[in-house]
Amino acid sequence: MPLTSAPSSRGLSHDHREILATVDAFSRQVLHPLQQRMDDEEWWPPEVFPRLGEQGFMGVNVPMDLGGAGADFVSECLVTQAISRWNPAVGLSYAAHENLCLDNVVANAGDAVKARWVPGMCDGSVVGALGLTEPGAGSDALGGMRTTAVRDGDDFVLNGTKLYITNGTIADVVLTYAKTTPAAGPRGITAFLVDTTAPGFRVAQKLTKMGLRGSQTAELVYEDVRVPADHVLGDVDRGVSIVMNGLDRERVVIAFNALGIAERALEVSIAFAQDREQFGKPIGANQLISGQIADMYVELEALRSFALDVAFEVQETPHGTAVQQTATRSAALVLLAGRTLNAITDRGVQIHGGGGYIWETEINRLYRTAKLYEIGAGTNEVRQTIIGSNLLGIKAR
């Protein structure tokens, strides 16, 4: 049974099911054939985002008057899931553009900035990225931030470095966080939308990764980059609220990245267990192999149910509203998603045997992809800390 049929559709409206099926069919036909070259060469196909825009898959949760599809947050999650199932590298870059950058611009930018940038981000002609992590600021991205922004007339002047930035080499705009009042620590951070053609902005290096290799990751340098004051998102010194208010949605979207990848890992493992013969019969007839498949299925379905439940909960929570229960559940979801994906891909490699250890095989590619989802967007340890401190009512240090 295709994983896009009934099991993926429980609790979804007719429109949601149509979105999932439509994006799945497109991704299978158009995006899946690209993944081998993307992985081999760390190549990004420049036509991908415009093609997604033509299909109406960009700006899913953006109002129609800004060029978006005017759909809901759950729809954005489903698009992410279907893309990630067939091309995880495109799925990651899509999530960075769509959720980490575009959604925050729509929620926090002024009207003139939205009118200038959002339509292009919805049709795929403008690529967005998020610039938060730095060489010395990973899990403590806010407290350890060293990038600064100083007011100079009608502009702010930015200086600093950002590291591990998804879409870094292809971005036209970067949602960048910088300290405007360094003495205030995390409470003196401001969010800026930076045009990457601005003098002083440069890509210092493209980073070579273990997995998700086609998704471009880079180190970015800001040297006296002038950003117009109207490109501040929200209020000066209030950037931390933008970070924190978008976290629940970010965690859910990332979980749907992982869900799509896990679906594909189970699919290819089932096909291999049916086709591969040893001792005169398919290896799936061996109870030890069928048991692995059963465990993968159970783990996947548990993740799917939790992901949909939390996605609907976050959708019902107004953007920018902090609700501790929702924060706890979104952190729990992304923790489960990373662990589940790594467990499923590990079993998939075991089922494939020697073939699973070969770089060019799809299950190997998925296996190398999985580890990021226990590290990126907050490590498992950070997720555990959030969940534990919220449940215990004790503020973590």
N, C-alpha and C positions, 0 to 999 in steps of 0.2 A: 504493500500500500504506500503510495507516495506520501511523504511527510507533510505535504502541503494540503492534504485532504482533511478529513474530519478531525484527527487528533490536534491539528494546529488551529482549529476553528471554534472550539468549544468556548462559549461565552462571548463570541464576537458577533457583531451585527452583520447583516448582509453586505453593507458597504465595506466593512473591515475585511471580510472574507474575500471580496472582489479585489481589494487593494493587495492583499497578500498574494493571491493567485496571479494577478497581473504582473506585479513586480517580480515574482518568482519566475514566471515564464520568460520575461525579458532578460533577467539576470542569467538564467540558464543558457539562453541562446546567444547573448551578446557579451556578457562579462566572464562567464566560465572559460571560454576559449582563450582569454587573455592571461589567465593566471600563471601558466607555465613560464611564458616569457617574462612576466613581471617578477616572478621569483628568481629566475635564472639571471636576469640582467639588472635587477632592481630598477626596472623601467616603469615609468608612469605614462599611460596612454592619454595624451592631452585631450582627446575627443570625448572621454568618458563623462565628465561633468556636463558639458553641453548636451550630450545625448540623454542623460538623465533628466536634464532640464526640459528638453523637448517632450519627454514622456510625462512631465508633470510630477516627477519624483523628487524634485528639489523644492525647498521652501514649503514643505508639506504642511507645517503648522503655522505658516505665515499668512496674514490676511490677504484676500484676493486683491485689494486695492494697492498692495505693495508688490504684486506680481506673484504671490504665493498661491498655494492650492486651497487655503482656507479650511483645511481638515484639522483633526484633533491630534493630541499628543500620542494617543495609542496608535494612530495611523503612522506617525513618524517612526515609532518603535517597530511596527510591522515592516515598513520599507527597509529599515536597517537590518532586520532579521533576514529578509529574503535576499538582499544584496550580499550579506555576509555569508549566507549559505553557499553561494556559488562563487564568490570571490572575496575572501576575507580582507585582502589588502584594500580593495575598493571600499568595502564596508567600513573599515577603520577611518579612511580618509573622508568618507561621506559623513560619518558621525562627528568627526572633528570640525568639518565645515558646517554641517547642519545644526548640530546641537551646541557644541562648545562655542562656536562663533556666531552664526546667524541668529539663533534663538535669543542669545543675549543682546545682540544689537537691536533686534526688534523690541525686546522688552525694556531696554534702557537708553537707547540713543534718542537724540532730538529729531524732530520731524525732517529737518533739512538733510541731516546725515543719513537717515533712513531712506529718504527719496533719492539720494545720490548712490547709495551702495546696495540697498536691499534688492531692487529688481534684478540687477546683474547677478547677485548671489542666488536668486531664484531660477534664473534661466541657465545657470552654469557658466556664464562668461566671466564671473568674478569668483575667485577661490578664497575662502577664509581659513584662518588658523587661530589657535589660542596660544599666546605667549605668557606662560606663568612660571614654569619650572626653570631653575637656573643651575649653574654648575655646583653651587654650594647650598642650594635650596630645593630639595626634592619633597620629602614628606612634610617638611617644615617650609612649604613654599612661601607662606606669608611672612613668618617670623624671620626667615633667613634671606629674604629678598634684598638685593643690592642695587638693582636697576633704579635710577632716580629720574624724576621729572621736575624741572625748575621752570616757573612761570617767567616768561620774557615777553612783555607786551601782549599781543593777541595770540601768542603761541605758548606751548610748553616745549622745553628742550629735554629730550630723553637721552640717557647714557646708561649702557649696561649690556648684559648678555643673557640670552635665553637658550636653554638646552633641551634636547629631546622633543623638538616641536614637530608634531605631525602636520604634514602639508607645508613644512617650512620652505622647501625649495620651489614650490609652485604657487604659493599664496600671493594674492594681490592685496589683501588686507590682513592684519594681525591684531586681534584683540589682545592688547598688551597691558600688563599690570606693572606699575612703577610706584616708588615711594615719593610722594609729594611733601610729606612731613616726616622725615626719617626718625625724628625723636619720638614720634608717636607709635613706632613699631607697626604692627599689623593694622592699627587704626589710622595710619597715615598713608594708606595706599589708594591710588586712583586708577581707574580703568580708562584706556585710550584705544581708539580705533586708528591704527597706523597704516598709512598707504606705503606699500613696500617700494614704490618708486621714489620716495622721499630721499633727498641727499643724506648720506650718512648711514642709511640702512643697508646692511649686506648680509648675505648668507656666508658664514665663516667656513662651514663644511657640511657636506651631506654625510650622514652617519650610516654605516653599513650594519644591518641588523641580522639576527638569527632567523627571524620569521617576519611575516607581513612585509616582505622585502620590497614589493612594488609601491607600497605606501611610503611616500617620501618623508624622511625624518632629518632634521637639521639643527645646527647651532646657528642662532641669529645674533647679530651684533648691532647695537644702536650707538652711533657716535655723533653726538650733537644733532640728533634727528628732531626736526621741528614739526610739531603736531598742532594744528589749529585748536584753539580752546573749545570750539564747538564740537570737536571730536572726542571730548570727554564723555564717557558713558556714565550716567547717573551724576552724582555730586562729587566734587573734589574731596579727597580723603575718605570717601565712602565706598571704595572699590571692594573692600572685604565683604560688604553686604551683597554685592553682585556675585562674587565667588560663592558665598555660602547659600544664597537663595537659588542658585542654579544647580547645586550639587545633587539634590534628589533626582532631578531629571537626568543629569549626566550619568548617574549610577544606573538608572533604569535603562537608558539607551545602550550603555556598554553591556549590560546583561543581555540585551537582545542581540548585540553583536555575537556574544558567546553562545547564545541559544542557536542562532543560525549555523554557526560553525559546528556545534555539537550535533545538530541534525544531520549535516553532511557526513560527519565522521561515522555516525551510526549507519547511514545509508551505504557508504562504500564498504564498511565492514560486513554488513549483511550480504552484499553482492559478492564479496570475496569468499565468505564462508559458504555460500551456495555454489560457487563456481570452482573453487580450488578442491582438488581431489587428492587424498592420500589414503593408502591402504584400501583402495578400491571404492571409496565413497567420499562424498563431500565432507570437508572438515566440520561443517555445521552439524553433521550427524553425531559428532563427538559431544558428549554431554558437557565436557569441560569448556568447549567452544560455545555451545548454545547457552551455557550458563553465563558466559561473559557477555554475549549479546543481550540476554535477559536483563542483566544488571545495567548495561548501558541504556536500555530502553526505560527502565524504571527511573534511573537518575535523570534522564532527559525529560520524562513526563512530569516529574516533580518540579524540575526547574521551570518548565513551560507554564505550569499552573501558577506557581509563585510569581513568575515574571508578569503574567497577565494581570494577576490580582493587584500587584503593586503598581503596575502601569495605570490601571484605572483609578487607583487611589491617588496617585500623584496628579493625574489629569484633573481630578476633582478638587485639588488643592490649588488655589490661585497662585500664579507665578509670583515669586517674591515673598510668599508667606511661609514662615518657618513653623513647622509642626513636628514636635519631637518624635511622635510615633511614626510619622512618615519618614523622617530622617533615619530612624532606627531600622525600619523595614527596608528602605532603599539600600542602606549599607549592608543589611543581611542578604538582600537579593544579590548584590554584586559579589559579595563574599562567596555565596553559594554558586554563583555562575562561574567564577574562576576555578573553584575547586572541582565543580562538575565537569567543566570542559576539559580540564587537565586529566581527570580520571577517565573520561570517555576516550580521549585521543590516545592515552596510554594503553588502554585495552585494545583500541583499534590497531595500534602498532603491533601488539602482541599477537593478535589474530592474524595479521599479515605476515608474521614471522620475519624471515630475512628480507623480504620485499619491503616491509615496513621500515627497515633501517636504511633503505636506499633513498638518497636525497630527492630524486626526481619523482617519486611516487606521491600521489595526492595525500595519502594518509600521513606520510612523513611531513609534508608541507603543513598539514593541519596540526600535527603534533608540535612542530616548531612555532606555530602561531599561538598555541594555547597559553604558553607561559606568561605572555604579556598581561593576560587577564587576571593574574595574581599579583601584578606589579603596577601596571599603569592606572592612572586616575585614583591613586591611593592604594598602597600595598595592602595585602591581607591583614597585616598587623595593625595598620591604621584603621581598617574596617572593623576589626575585632575591638579595638580601643573605643571606637565610636559606639558600637553596640553595647559593650560592657558598661561604659560610663553612663550611658543613657538609662540602661536597665537598673543599675545600682544607685543612680542619682549622685554619683561621685564624679566631679570634674577631673578629667585626665590631665596629667602634666605633660 
